[in-house]
Amino acid sequence: MGPTRFACLFASLLLCAAPLAADSGTGRRLPLPRLGTILATQNTENETAATHSAAGATGTADGVLDTQRGIASWYGGKFQGRMTANGEIFDTNDYTAAHRTLPFDTVVRVVNPEDNSAVTVRINDRGPFIEGRIIDLSRAAAEAIGIAGHGVAPVVLEILEYPEPKNYRIIQVASFAGRGNAEALVTQLTDAGFTPQIEPAESGVHRVVLPEVPNDELESYRRKLRELGFAGVLVREP
């Protein structure tokens, strides 16, 4: 047998030996894709998944870092002029909002899906504490997206910016209706080596706090306070 005929016969045997797969439409047996084709396809899919993963880590093209959906409410009235959870004075004419978990100073775009109107607010308070609600807007923010008259409405929250993380916290030791009791506690804590302050509130409550406690010293502070009889202190974000 000549070399040419031998080569042709060898190629034919390889073709016949190739693995076959059933065509679900016709029942015919078809050659399986070669390993190189499979690997090339898998590599393309992996690159696509990696690209989507990287995009998700840095937000979408329009700057949205995360989204939430739920019911929004708004507050004002008797809360006007009171101290918010981050220590500011609440003004219902500012574009601010309360959220249960987002860090203070997070910037959020609130969208009314009914007409796509939107308003950008800054988180400076905690709430709402009613099941199903995700954000409590100032009156100005609620009016900007047309929900002030309804009281509550479904919204989409688009997280635009998170604040730079702080390396300290505030420990709220206690609060009193009378300033005299607050001053007495300040004296007691000062004698124990702390540097307390009094946070007055428009509601008349006087909070005794330890400001700017380094994060790596929180447990040490809490242990010392427990020894003084203050086990239920509140650790707050700045």
Buried (B, 14 or more C-beta within 10 A) or exposed (E): EEEEEEEEEEEEEEEEEEEEEEEEEEEEEEEEEEEEEEEEEEEEEEEEEEEEEEEEEEBEEEEBBBEBEEBBBBBBEEBBEBBBBBBBEBBBEBBBBBBEEBBBBBBBBBBBEEEEEBBBBBBBBBBBEEEEBBBBBBBBBBBBBBBBEEEBBBBBBBBBBEBEEBEBBBBBBBBBEEEEBBBEBBEBBEEEEBEBBBBEBEEEBBBBBBBBBEEEEBEEBBEBBEEEEBEEBEBBBB
